[in-house]
Structures are given as structure tokens and as C-alpha cells.
Amino acid sequence: MEAVPPSPVLKSTTVATPRMPWTEAPSSCVNDAPDELCCPITLELMRDPVQTILGQTFEREAIEDWLKTHKTDPVTGEKLPASIVFCDHVMGRAPVHPISSS
């Protein structure tokens, strides 16, 4: 049996792992609010939510800072086809109710 040479199309099977700043420091948002209302980068309640072209929602300032030095989604590591963000009108209108500890 003859050995099959490696495919010239696949240059590498390694995927770059994005830096995940939200795993580096705890935040009160995780305990005080639903995950959907917290920015996955800052772990704080979003005040100005925006979406990437892939539909993931982030705090505007956090994702804009991320996109200055990265071309990937900070949650999935997937390459973004464009480094633009859109207002997330649905999250921007989400009601925020205090969560009781009782």
C-alpha cells in the first residue's frame, strides 16, 4: 500500500485560541443579572449593546476595543468576515429587574 502525501490545501489543523478576558476576573454581573444581559468580554451589564456580523452581542466599547487588534469573535474564535458592529435594538430594550436573593 502506498503512503498518501499530506493535502496541500490543509496547511495547519491548529486553530488559534482567542484570549478570553472574561475568564480572568470575576464580576458581579454574573451573579446579579441574566447572562444574556452581560457582555461576554467585560462580564458587566451592557449599557450600549451591539452585535457583530455573526450575531453575538457585546458592550460597544468592549467589542470595538477587541476589534482594533483582532479579526475574530472573542467568544468562538471564529474569523469575522467584517469588523463592523450593529445596534442590538432587542437587547437595548430588554427590561432589567432587580433580582432578589430570597
matplotlib code that plots the C-alpha trace (Angstrom):
import matplotlib.pyplot as plt

x = [0.0, 1.3, 1.5, -0.8, 1.0, -0.4, -3.1, -1.6, -4.9, -4.7, -1.7, -2.5, -5.1, -4.3, -6.9, -5.8, -7.4, -8.7, -7.7, -10.8, -10.6, -14.0, -12.3, -9.6, -11.6, -14.9, -17.7, -20.8, -22.9, -22.7, -24.4, -26.8, -28.2, -29.1, -26.2, -27.9, -27.7, -24.0, -21.2, -19.1, -16.0, -16.4, -19.0, -20.8, -24.3, -24.5, -25.4, -24.8, -25.3, -24.2, -23.9, -21.1, -21.8, -22.1, -24.9, -23.1, -24.0, -21.3, -20.9, -20.0, -16.8, -15.5, -16.0, -14.7, -11.5, -11.3, -11.7, -8.8, -6.4, -8.3, -10.3, -12.0, -15.1, -13.9, -16.3, -15.9, -12.6, -14.3, -12.9, -15.2, -15.9, -16.1, -15.1, -18.3, -21.0, -24.7, -27.0, -28.8, -32.2, -33.7, -31.1, -31.2, -34.9, -34.6, -36.1, -33.8, -35.4, -33.6, -33.1, -34.0, -32.0, -35.0]
y = [0.0, 3.4, 6.3, 9.2, 12.6, 15.3, 17.6, 20.8, 22.5, 21.9, 23.9, 23.5, 21.9, 24.2, 26.8, 29.9, 30.1, 33.6, 35.4, 35.2, 38.2, 37.3, 34.2, 36.3, 38.3, 37.6, 40.2, 40.9, 40.8, 37.1, 36.8, 39.8, 39.6, 37.0, 36.0, 37.4, 40.9, 40.7, 41.4, 38.2, 40.3, 42.5, 40.4, 43.7, 44.6, 46.0, 49.7, 50.0, 46.6, 45.9, 42.8, 41.6, 40.4, 36.9, 38.0, 37.8, 40.7, 42.7, 46.1, 48.5, 49.8, 46.3, 44.8, 47.9, 47.7, 44.0, 44.6, 47.1, 44.2, 41.1, 39.8, 37.1, 36.7, 36.8, 34.1, 31.5, 32.5, 32.3, 34.7, 37.7, 38.5, 42.2, 44.2, 46.2, 46.2, 46.9, 48.3, 45.5, 47.0, 43.9, 43.8, 47.6, 47.4, 44.4, 45.2, 45.0, 44.0, 43.7, 40.1, 39.3, 36.9, 35.5]
z = [0.0, -1.0, 1.6, 0.8, 0.9, 3.1, 1.4, 0.0, 0.9, 4.6, 5.8, 9.5, 11.7, 14.6, 15.5, 17.3, 20.8, 21.5, 24.7, 26.9, 29.3, 30.9, 32.5, 34.1, 36.7, 38.5, 38.1, 40.0, 36.8, 36.6, 40.0, 39.6, 36.1, 33.5, 31.3, 28.2, 29.6, 30.5, 28.0, 27.5, 27.4, 30.4, 32.4, 33.2, 32.4, 28.9, 28.6, 24.8, 23.3, 19.8, 17.6, 15.4, 11.9, 13.4, 15.7, 19.1, 21.4, 23.3, 25.0, 22.3, 23.8, 24.7, 21.2, 19.5, 21.5, 20.8, 17.0, 17.0, 17.4, 16.5, 13.4, 15.4, 17.5, 21.2, 22.3, 19.5, 17.9, 14.5, 11.9, 11.4, 7.7, 8.7, 11.7, 12.0, 14.7, 14.6, 17.3, 19.1, 19.4, 21.0, 23.9, 24.2, 25.1, 27.4, 30.8, 33.7, 37.0, 40.3, 41.3, 44.9, 46.9, 48.8]

ax = plt.figure().add_subplot(projection="3d")
ax.plot(x, y, z, "-o")
ax.set_aspect("equal")
plt.show()
